[in-house]
Amino acid sequence: MTIRLLPPQLIDQIAAGEVIERPASALKELVENSLDAGARRVDIEVQAGGTRLIRIRDDGVGISREELPLALARHATSKIASLDELERVATLGFRGEALPSIGSVAHMKLTSRAQGEDSGWSIDCDGGEVGALRPAAHPPGTTLEVRDLFFNTPARRKFLRTERTEFSHIESIVRGLALGRSEVAWQLKHNQRASIALPPADSREDFEARLSQICGENFLEHARYFEREIEGLRLRGWLAEPTFSRSQADMQYTYVNGRVVRDKVLRHAVRLGYQDVLFQSRQPAYVVFLELDPRRVDVNAHPAKLEIRFRDSRLVHDFVFRTVEAALASTLESAAPPALNPPAEAHSVSGSAGQHALSLSHASRTEVQDHKPLYEMLHSREGSKRDHSAVPPLGFALAQLAGIYILAENEDGLVIVDMHAAHERVMYERMKQSLGEEKLNRQALLVPVSLNVSAAEAEAAESFAEELLKLGFVVMRRGPEELRISEVPLLLKDADAESLLRDVLSDLRETAKADRIEGSANEILATMACHSAIRANRRLNIDEMNALLREMEQTERIDQCNHGRPTWSRITTAELDKLFLRGQ
């Protein structure tokens, strides 16, 4: 075949195939144009899952009569004009391909009135054929109608799903955009029925109301807000407690400079922050916003602009991971006051004879007789006279239930602690702290392991030799596609060295950071902590129970055990009163 130029209409249809996967893809491109135009309100109406009609109206700056035909031309945009502007682009769109691409596979009508003009104008684009301008009554802003999507590309239409499925994708797109632009009011209708109606959210309280409407009230009840800024990077958002984990990653919203993204570096960093408090098969729920200099991120990496590239992905990854990890580690609302234990003779539960002492630090125990007056005051019948400021967050132990639970009283009501799960978390965090860098000490192999790898893996092992040494690996390249392992991390000496090295090399090539070592070491520590924690039916006395409560208050991530199960729960006095119909 001879080389020839493609017809403009075919070029547009190829571009549409790259960007317009389904009705939701077209809607996303059009709504992003509205947001870039400064819209404060976006009204969306769709029919038949978006295949029959997509209508989007905004109150943005609008398009002047002279520029309407140009808006339908390929690579025509008002958002960038130079390479420098492309490198620091802050708008959601910038390529100028959306309108002509959509117009090439649908019947499209563009009506707009620019701010300050007396009247609006309209122009059609049917299957790539642009019509003539004509006057139209329209308020300031723009309306775009897309009818019969893929009418001239039946092969693409056959791949569409049911009406309900296509509309669910549209709803997901609108929810994601609505969380990213809280100052904008949103309305979505499907087949004349309202689906989403969101007023502007200009304050944190209003935004949390929007968050509750989009993600559900249950998410907001289990989520905590966090915020951190360092070295030009700012991360904020809401992280759901591990107990709110889900089977699928359907409630994970990530934004970079207000843009909805599905960046694997960002999502991996958040997931890593949950590693010690979540079952491996469960997915966390979160809404996070990352802000940084636009020059430090490349948004021109994917036709649909959902994937991006960071200039320094390792710095971003570490910042996000450490921030999420620290946010989840701050479990109790306030720091525990000096450890105060009630007298052992009160509410005592005798331990079984010959038991060894509970393994807790000496700092968590005190001589109880010194605080007997304070304890008697806290537990006096006149509750109004209690010194609530001296009550620790988890209160004081009362008794043990079924050999499994510790019952304690704090200023809010009743605290119930799963003693095995709580002690397991305490032991695990203590092991990690005491070992520190020791888990990266090396153990020489009696027989070095040789393995065949790809050329890329061999080059990675050579390039990251220093990093591997710090991680406890001594690896030598013995050929173009052969490596030899002579030493491995001490704590992982019984692990499969070959599989572990391959995983580490994969991490290093992907993010320049080896998470497998720490992850594998932590799995071993978690197993050790589980086996060393107190077991069910172990009878504890009041001193031991209070020692565990005080240690919990000083332990990070104490809300969940190493497997993601909750370690404690609380029933407030008001809830108890309601249970027993008091005051009714």
C-alpha positions as CSV (number, residue, x, y, z in Angstrom):
1,M,0.0,0.0,0.0
2,T,1.2,3.5,-0.8
3,I,1.6,6.1,2.0
4,R,-1.1,8.7,2.0
5,L,-2.6,11.3,4.3
6,L,-5.7,10.2,6.3
7,P,-8.9,12.2,5.7
8,P,-9.7,14.7,8.6
9,Q,-12.8,12.8,9.5
10,L,-11.0,9.5,9.9
11,I,-8.3,11.3,12.0
12,D,-11.0,12.6,14.3
13,Q,-12.6,9.1,14.6
14,I,-9.2,7.6,15.5
15,A,-8.7,10.3,18.1
16,A,-12.2,9.6,19.4
17,G,-11.3,5.9,19.7
18,E,-8.4,6.8,22.0
19,V,-10.3,9.2,24.3
20,I,-14.0,8.3,24.0
21,E,-14.4,4.8,25.2
22,R,-18.0,5.1,26.3
23,P,-20.6,7.8,27.1
24,A,-18.9,8.4,30.5
25,S,-15.6,9.3,28.7
26,A,-17.3,11.9,26.5
27,L,-19.1,13.4,29.5
28,K,-15.9,13.7,31.5
29,E,-14.2,15.6,28.6
30,L,-17.1,18.0,28.3
31,V,-17.5,18.6,32.0
32,E,-13.8,19.3,32.4
33,N,-14.2,22.0,29.7
34,S,-17.0,23.5,31.8
35,L,-14.8,23.5,34.9
36,D,-11.9,25.1,33.0
37,A,-14.3,27.8,31.9
38,G,-14.8,28.8,35.5
39,A,-18.3,27.3,36.0
40,R,-19.9,27.5,39.4
41,R,-22.8,25.3,38.4
42,V,-22.9,22.3,36.1
43,D,-26.3,20.7,35.1
44,I,-26.1,17.3,33.4
45,E,-28.9,15.4,31.7
46,V,-28.5,12.0,30.1
47,Q,-30.8,9.6,28.4
48,A,-30.4,5.9,27.8
49,G,-27.2,5.7,29.7
50,G,-25.8,8.6,27.7
51,T,-26.1,6.8,24.3
52,R,-29.1,8.8,23.2
53,L,-28.4,12.2,24.9
54,I,-25.8,13.9,26.9
55,R,-26.6,17.5,27.7
56,I,-24.3,19.7,29.8
57,R,-25.0,23.3,30.8
58,D,-22.7,25.6,32.7
59,D,-22.5,29.2,33.8
60,G,-18.8,29.7,32.8
61,V,-17.2,32.4,30.7
62,G,-18.8,31.1,27.5
63,I,-17.4,31.2,23.9
64,S,-17.7,34.2,21.7
65,R,-19.3,34.1,18.2
66,E,-16.0,34.3,16.4
67,E,-14.4,31.4,18.3
68,L,-17.3,28.9,18.1
69,P,-16.2,27.4,14.8
70,L,-12.6,27.3,16.1
71,A,-13.7,25.4,19.2
72,L,-14.6,22.5,16.9
73,A,-11.3,22.4,15.2
74,R,-8.6,19.9,16.1
75,H,-5.8,21.1,18.4
76,A,-7.5,24.4,19.0
77,T,-7.4,25.5,22.7
78,S,-7.4,28.6,24.9
79,K,-5.5,26.8,27.7
80,I,-1.9,26.6,26.5
81,A,0.2,28.4,23.9
82,S,3.8,27.3,24.5
83,L,5.9,24.4,25.8
84,D,6.5,26.3,29.0
85,E,2.7,26.5,29.6
86,L,2.4,22.8,28.8
87,E,5.0,21.9,31.5
88,R,3.0,23.8,34.2
89,V,-0.5,23.3,32.9
90,A,-3.1,23.6,35.7
91,T,-6.3,23.2,33.6
92,L,-8.0,19.8,33.4
93,G,-7.9,19.9,29.5
94,F,-5.3,21.2,27.2
95,R,-5.1,19.2,24.0
96,G,-8.1,20.7,22.2
97,E,-9.2,17.3,20.8
98,A,-12.4,16.6,22.8
99,L,-15.0,18.5,20.9
100,P,-13.9,17.5,17.3
101,S,-13.4,13.9,18.4
102,I,-16.9,13.7,20.0
103,G,-18.4,15.6,17.1
104,S,-17.0,13.0,14.6
105,V,-18.9,10.1,16.2
106,A,-22.1,11.8,17.3
107,H,-24.6,14.6,16.5
108,M,-23.3,17.5,18.5
109,K,-24.8,21.0,19.1
110,L,-22.7,23.7,20.8
111,T,-24.6,26.8,22.1
112,S,-22.8,29.5,24.0
113,R,-23.0,33.1,25.1
114,A,-19.8,34.8,26.3
115,Q,-19.9,37.0,29.4
116,G,-20.7,40.5,28.4
117,E,-22.4,39.7,25.1
118,D,-26.1,40.4,24.5
119,S,-27.0,37.1,22.8
120,G,-25.8,33.6,22.2
121,W,-24.9,31.6,19.2
122,S,-25.2,28.0,18.2
123,I,-23.3,25.6,15.8
124,D,-23.8,22.0,14.9
125,C,-21.3,19.2,14.2
126,D,-22.8,16.0,12.7
127,G,-20.4,13.1,12.2
128,G,-17.5,15.6,11.8
129,E,-19.4,17.9,9.4
130,V,-19.5,21.4,10.9
131,G,-22.6,23.5,10.2
132,A,-23.2,27.3,10.0
133,L,-23.5,29.7,12.9
134,R,-26.9,30.8,13.9
135,P,-28.3,33.0,16.7
136,A,-29.8,31.4,19.8
137,A,-31.3,32.5,23.1
138,H,-29.0,31.4,25.9
139,P,-27.9,32.8,29.3
140,P,-24.2,33.5,29.9
141,G,-22.4,30.2,29.7
142,T,-22.3,27.1,27.4
143,T,-24.6,24.2,26.6
144,L,-23.4,21.1,24.8
145,E,-25.7,18.4,23.4
146,V,-24.4,15.1,22.2
147,R,-27.0,12.8,20.6
148,D,-26.7,9.3,19.3
149,L,-23.1,8.6,20.3
150,F,-21.3,6.3,18.0
151,F,-24.2,6.4,15.4
152,N,-21.6,6.2,12.5
153,T,-19.3,3.6,14.3
154,P,-21.6,0.6,14.9
155,A,-18.7,-1.6,15.8
156,R,-17.9,0.7,18.8
157,R,-21.6,0.8,19.8
158,K,-21.7,-3.0,20.0
159,F,-19.2,-2.9,22.8
160,L,-21.3,-0.8,25.1
161,R,-23.0,-2.4,28.1
162,T,-26.5,-2.1,29.3
163,E,-28.1,1.3,29.9
164,R,-27.9,0.8,33.7
165,T,-24.2,-0.1,33.5
166,E,-23.3,2.9,31.3
167,F,-25.1,5.2,33.6
168,S,-23.3,3.8,36.6
169,H,-20.0,4.8,34.9
170,I,-21.4,8.3,34.4
171,E,-22.5,8.5,38.1
172,S,-19.0,7.5,39.1
173,I,-17.4,10.1,36.9
174,V,-19.6,12.9,38.3
175,R,-19.0,11.8,41.9
176,G,-15.3,11.9,41.3
177,L,-15.4,15.4,39.7
178,A,-17.7,16.7,42.4
179,L,-15.3,15.7,45.1
180,G,-12.5,17.4,43.2
181,R,-14.4,20.7,42.7
182,S,-16.2,21.4,45.9
183,E,-17.0,25.0,45.0
184,V,-19.2,24.0,42.1
185,A,-22.9,23.1,42.4
186,W,-23.8,19.8,40.5
187,Q,-27.0,18.3,39.2
188,L,-27.3,15.0,37.3
189,K,-30.5,13.6,35.8
190,H,-31.1,10.3,34.0
191,N,-34.2,9.8,31.9
192,Q,-35.8,12.9,33.6
193,R,-35.1,11.6,37.1
194,A,-32.7,13.4,39.5
195,S,-29.7,11.2,40.5
196,I,-27.3,13.7,42.1
197,A,-28.0,17.2,43.5
198,L,-25.1,18.9,45.3
199,P,-25.0,22.5,46.4
200,P,-21.7,24.4,46.6
201,A,-19.4,23.4,49.4
202,D,-17.3,26.3,50.4
203,S,-16.4,25.2,54.0
204,R,-15.1,22.0,55.5
205,E,-18.5,21.4,57.1
206,D,-20.2,21.7,53.8
207,F,-17.7,19.5,52.0
208,E,-18.1,16.8,54.7
209,A,-21.8,16.9,53.9
210,R,-21.0,16.4,50.3
211,L,-18.6,13.6,51.2
212,S,-21.4,12.0,53.2
213,Q,-23.8,12.2,50.3
214,I,-21.3,10.7,47.8
215,C,-19.5,8.1,49.9
216,G,-22.2,7.5,52.5
217,E,-22.7,8.6,56.1
218,N,-21.0,5.4,57.3
219,F,-17.8,6.4,55.5
220,L,-17.7,9.8,57.2
221,E,-18.4,8.2,60.6
222,H,-15.4,6.0,60.2
223,A,-13.1,8.5,58.5
224,R,-10.6,10.9,60.0
225,Y,-9.3,14.1,58.5
226,F,-5.6,14.6,58.1
227,E,-3.3,17.3,56.6
228,R,0.4,17.7,56.2
229,E,2.7,20.0,54.2
230,I,6.5,19.7,53.6
231,E,9.0,20.7,50.9
232,G,6.3,22.0,48.5
233,L,4.1,19.0,48.9
234,R,0.7,19.2,50.6
235,L,-1.5,16.2,51.3
236,R,-4.9,16.3,53.0
237,G,-8.0,14.3,53.0
238,W,-10.0,11.6,54.8
239,L,-8.9,8.1,55.7
240,A,-11.4,5.5,56.7
241,E,-10.6,3.3,59.6
242,P,-9.4,-0.2,58.7
243,T,-12.6,-1.7,60.1
244,F,-14.4,0.1,57.2
245,S,-12.3,-1.8,54.6
246,R,-14.0,-3.1,51.5
247,S,-13.7,-6.1,49.2
248,Q,-13.1,-3.9,46.2
249,A,-11.2,-0.6,45.5
250,D,-14.5,1.2,44.7
251,M,-14.1,4.0,47.3
252,Q,-10.6,5.3,46.6
253,Y,-10.5,8.8,45.3
254,T,-7.1,10.4,44.5
255,Y,-6.5,13.9,43.3
256,V,-3.4,15.8,42.1
257,N,-3.8,19.5,41.9
258,G,-7.6,19.0,41.7
259,R,-7.4,16.5,38.9
260,V,-8.9,13.0,39.3
261,V,-6.1,10.5,38.7
262,R,-5.5,6.7,38.9
263,D,-1.8,7.0,39.6
264,K,-0.2,3.7,40.7
265,V,2.6,5.4,42.7
266,L,0.0,7.4,44.7
267,R,-2.3,4.5,45.3
268,H,0.5,2.2,46.3
269,A,1.8,4.7,48.8
270,V,-1.6,5.0,50.5
271,R,-2.1,1.2,50.5
272,L,1.4,0.8,52.1
273,G,0.3,3.2,54.9
274,Y,-2.4,0.7,55.7
275,Q,-0.2,-2.3,55.6
276,D,0.0,-2.9,59.4
277,V,-3.7,-2.5,60.1
278,L,-5.5,-4.2,57.2
279,F,-6.1,-7.7,55.9
280,Q,-4.2,-8.2,52.7
281,S,-7.3,-9.1,50.7
282,R,-9.2,-6.0,51.9
283,Q,-9.2,-2.6,50.3
284,P,-9.0,0.7,52.2
285,A,-11.4,3.6,51.6
286,Y,-10.1,7.1,51.3
287,V,-10.3,10.5,49.7
288,V,-6.9,12.2,49.4
289,F,-5.8,15.5,47.7
290,L,-2.1,16.0,46.8
291,E,-1.0,19.5,45.8
292,L,2.4,20.4,44.4
293,D,4.1,22.6,41.8
294,P,2.6,21.8,38.4
295,R,6.1,21.6,37.0
296,R,6.8,18.6,39.2
297,V,4.1,16.5,37.6
298,D,3.5,15.5,33.9
299,V,-0.2,15.3,33.1
300,N,0.4,14.6,29.4
301,A,1.0,10.9,29.9
302,H,-2.4,9.4,28.9
303,P,-5.0,10.3,26.3
304,A,-7.8,10.3,28.9
305,K,-5.5,12.2,31.4
306,L,-6.2,9.7,34.2
307,E,-2.6,8.7,34.5
308,I,0.3,11.0,35.3
309,R,4.0,11.0,35.9
310,F,5.8,12.6,38.9
311,R,9.2,14.2,38.3
312,D,10.4,12.7,41.6
313,S,8.1,9.7,42.2
314,R,10.2,8.4,45.1
315,L,9.9,11.6,47.1
316,V,6.1,11.7,46.5
317,H,5.7,8.0,47.4
318,D,7.6,8.4,50.6
319,F,5.8,11.6,51.6
320,V,2.4,10.1,51.0
321,F,3.2,6.8,52.7
322,R,4.7,8.4,55.8
323,T,1.8,10.9,56.1
324,V,-0.9,8.2,55.8
325,E,1.0,5.9,58.2
326,A,1.3,8.7,60.8
327,A,-2.3,9.7,60.4
328,L,-3.4,6.1,61.1
329,A,-1.0,5.8,64.0
330,S,-2.7,8.6,65.9
331,T,-5.5,6.6,67.3
332,L,-6.6,7.9,70.7
333,E,-8.0,11.4,70.7
334,S,-5.8,12.7,73.5
335,A,-2.5,11.7,75.1
336,A,-2.8,9.5,78.2
337,P,-2.2,11.3,81.5
338,P,0.2,9.8,84.0
339,A,-0.6,6.1,84.6
340,L,-3.0,5.8,87.5
341,N,-4.2,2.3,88.5
342,P,-7.0,1.7,91.0
343,P,-6.4,-0.3,94.1
344,A,-6.0,-4.0,93.4
345,E,-8.6,-5.0,96.0
346,A,-11.4,-3.2,94.1
347,H,-13.3,-5.2,91.5
348,S,-10.4,-7.7,91.5
349,V,-10.3,-10.8,89.4
350,S,-7.9,-13.4,90.7
351,G,-5.4,-14.8,88.3
352,S,-4.7,-18.5,88.1
353,A,-1.8,-19.8,90.2
354,G,1.7,-20.0,88.8
355,Q,1.1,-17.7,85.9
356,H,4.0,-15.6,84.7
357,A,3.6,-11.8,84.8
358,L,2.1,-10.1,81.8
359,S,4.9,-8.9,79.5
360,L,4.5,-5.1,79.7
361,S,6.9,-2.3,80.4
362,H,7.6,-1.3,84.0
363,A,6.7,2.3,83.1
364,S,3.1,1.2,82.6
365,R,2.7,0.1,86.2
366,T,2.5,2.3,89.3
367,E,2.2,1.7,93.0
368,V,-1.6,1.6,93.4
369,Q,-1.8,2.6,97.1
370,D,-0.4,6.1,96.2
371,H,-3.4,6.8,94.1
372,K,-6.1,5.2,96.3
373,P,-7.8,8.6,97.2
374,L,-7.9,9.6,93.5
375,Y,-9.4,6.2,92.5
376,E,-12.1,6.5,95.2
377,M,-12.9,10.0,94.0
378,L,-13.3,8.8,90.4
379,H,-15.6,6.0,91.4
380,S,-17.6,7.9,94.0
381,R,-21.4,7.8,93.7
382,E,-21.5,11.5,92.9
383,G,-20.5,11.4,89.3
384,S,-20.7,15.2,89.0
385,K,-17.7,15.6,91.4
386,R,-15.4,13.4,89.4
387,D,-12.1,14.9,88.1
388,H,-12.6,13.9,84.5
389,S,-9.3,15.5,83.4
390,A,-7.5,12.8,85.3
391,V,-9.3,9.8,83.7
392,P,-7.1,8.1,81.0
393,P,-8.7,7.7,77.5
394,L,-9.3,4.0,78.1
395,G,-10.3,4.4,81.8
396,F,-9.7,2.0,84.6
397,A,-10.3,-1.8,84.5
398,L,-13.4,-3.2,86.3
399,A,-13.4,-6.9,85.4
400,Q,-12.7,-9.6,82.9
401,L,-15.5,-11.1,80.8
402,A,-15.4,-14.7,79.3
403,G,-11.7,-14.8,79.7
404,I,-11.4,-12.7,76.5
405,Y,-12.6,-9.1,77.2
406,I,-11.5,-6.5,79.6
407,L,-14.3,-4.2,80.9
408,A,-13.1,-0.7,81.8
409,E,-14.8,2.6,82.7
410,N,-13.8,5.9,81.3
411,E,-15.4,9.3,81.4
412,D,-17.7,8.5,78.4
413,G,-18.9,5.1,79.6
414,L,-17.9,1.5,79.2
415,V,-14.8,0.4,77.3
416,I,-14.5,-3.2,76.1
417,V,-11.0,-4.5,75.1
418,D,-10.2,-7.7,73.2
419,M,-7.1,-8.5,75.3
420,H,-5.4,-10.8,72.8
421,A,-5.9,-8.4,69.9
422,A,-4.7,-5.4,71.9
423,H,-1.7,-7.2,73.4
424,E,-0.8,-8.5,69.9
425,R,-0.6,-4.9,68.6
426,V,1.4,-3.8,71.6
427,M,3.9,-6.6,71.2
428,Y,4.2,-6.1,67.4
429,E,4.9,-2.3,67.7
430,R,7.4,-3.0,70.5
431,M,9.2,-5.6,68.3
432,K,9.4,-3.3,65.4
433,Q,10.8,-0.5,67.5
434,S,13.3,-2.7,69.4
435,L,14.6,-4.4,66.2
436,G,15.0,-1.1,64.3
437,E,17.6,-1.7,61.6
438,E,18.6,-5.1,63.0
439,K,16.2,-6.9,60.7
440,L,18.4,-5.8,57.8
441,N,21.5,-7.5,59.2
442,R,22.8,-10.2,56.8
443,Q,23.1,-13.9,57.0
444,A,25.6,-15.7,54.8
445,L,24.1,-18.6,52.8
446,L,25.8,-22.0,53.3
447,V,25.3,-22.6,49.6
448,P,25.0,-19.4,47.4
449,V,21.9,-19.4,45.2
450,S,22.3,-18.9,41.5
451,L,19.3,-17.8,39.4
452,N,18.6,-17.0,35.8
453,V,16.9,-13.6,35.3
454,S,16.1,-11.3,32.4
455,A,18.7,-8.9,31.2
456,A,16.6,-6.0,32.7
457,E,16.6,-7.7,36.1
458,A,20.3,-8.3,35.9
459,E,20.9,-4.6,35.0
460,A,18.6,-3.6,37.9
461,A,20.6,-5.7,40.3
462,E,23.8,-4.1,39.2
463,S,22.4,-0.6,39.2
464,F,20.8,-1.0,42.7
465,A,23.7,-2.9,44.3
466,E,24.2,-0.3,47.0
467,E,20.4,-0.3,47.8
468,L,20.4,-4.1,47.9
469,L,23.3,-4.2,50.3
470,K,21.5,-1.8,52.7
471,L,18.5,-4.2,52.5
472,G,20.7,-7.1,53.5
473,F,21.3,-8.7,50.1
474,V,24.7,-9.5,48.7
475,V,24.1,-10.1,45.0
476,M,26.7,-10.5,42.2
477,R,26.1,-10.5,38.5
478,R,27.8,-13.5,37.0
479,G,26.6,-13.1,33.4
480,P,24.3,-11.2,31.1
481,E,21.3,-13.0,32.6
482,E,22.6,-14.7,35.8
483,L,22.8,-13.5,39.4
484,R,24.2,-15.1,42.5
485,I,22.9,-14.5,46.1
486,S,25.5,-15.1,48.8
487,E,23.8,-13.2,51.7
488,V,20.2,-12.4,52.7
489,P,18.5,-10.4,55.4
490,L,19.0,-12.1,58.8
491,L,15.3,-12.1,59.7
492,L,14.4,-13.6,56.4
493,K,17.0,-16.3,56.3
494,D,14.4,-19.1,56.0
495,A,12.4,-17.3,53.2
496,D,12.6,-18.2,49.5
497,A,15.7,-16.1,48.6
498,E,15.1,-16.3,44.8
499,S,11.4,-15.2,44.9
500,L,12.2,-12.5,47.5
501,L,15.0,-11.1,45.3
502,R,12.8,-11.0,42.2
503,D,10.1,-9.2,44.2
504,V,12.6,-6.7,45.5
505,L,14.1,-6.0,42.1
506,S,10.5,-5.5,40.8
507,D,9.9,-2.9,43.5
508,L,13.2,-1.1,42.9
509,R,12.5,-0.9,39.1
510,E,9.0,0.3,39.7
511,T,9.4,2.9,42.5
512,A,13.2,2.8,43.4
513,K,12.1,1.6,46.8
514,A,12.1,-2.0,48.0
515,D,9.0,-2.6,50.1
516,R,9.1,-6.4,50.0
517,I,11.9,-6.6,52.6
518,E,10.0,-4.5,55.2
519,G,6.7,-6.2,54.3
520,S,8.2,-9.7,54.6
521,A,10.0,-8.8,57.9
522,N,6.8,-7.3,59.3
523,E,4.9,-10.5,58.4
524,I,7.3,-12.5,60.5
525,L,7.1,-10.0,63.4
526,A,3.3,-10.1,63.2
527,T,3.4,-13.9,63.5
528,M,5.8,-13.7,66.5
529,A,3.6,-11.0,68.1
530,C,0.5,-13.2,67.7
531,H,2.1,-16.2,69.3
532,S,3.6,-14.1,72.2
533,A,0.4,-12.3,73.0
534,I,-1.8,-13.4,75.9
535,R,-4.4,-16.0,74.9
536,A,-8.1,-16.3,75.5
537,N,-9.1,-17.7,79.0
538,R,-5.9,-16.2,80.5
539,R,-7.1,-14.7,83.8
540,L,-5.7,-11.3,84.5
541,N,-5.8,-9.4,87.8
542,I,-6.7,-5.7,87.9
543,D,-3.1,-4.6,87.9
544,E,-2.4,-6.5,84.7
545,M,-5.5,-5.2,83.0
546,N,-4.7,-1.6,83.8
547,A,-1.1,-2.1,82.8
548,L,-2.4,-3.3,79.4
549,L,-4.7,-0.3,79.1
550,R,-1.9,2.2,79.8
551,E,0.4,0.4,77.3
552,M,-2.4,0.6,74.7
553,E,-2.6,4.4,75.2
554,Q,1.0,4.7,74.3
555,T,1.0,2.4,71.3
556,E,0.6,3.5,67.7
557,R,-2.2,2.0,65.6
558,I,-3.7,0.4,68.7
559,D,-7.3,0.6,67.3
560,Q,-6.6,-2.6,65.2
561,C,-4.5,-5.7,65.7
562,N,-2.0,-6.8,63.1
563,H,-4.8,-8.6,61.1
564,G,-7.1,-5.6,60.9
565,R,-9.5,-6.6,63.7
566,P,-10.6,-3.9,66.2
567,T,-8.9,-4.1,69.6
568,W,-11.4,-2.1,71.6
569,S,-14.9,-0.6,71.5
570,R,-16.9,1.8,73.6
571,I,-20.5,2.1,74.8
572,T,-21.3,5.5,76.1
573,T,-23.4,6.2,79.1
574,A,-26.1,7.8,76.9
575,E,-26.3,4.6,74.9
576,L,-26.6,2.5,78.0
577,D,-29.3,4.8,79.3
578,K,-31.2,4.4,76.0
579,L,-30.8,0.7,76.2
580,F,-32.4,0.6,79.7
581,L,-35.0,3.3,78.8
582,R,-33.6,5.6,81.5
583,G,-35.0,9.2,81.3
584,Q,-37.9,8.1,79.1
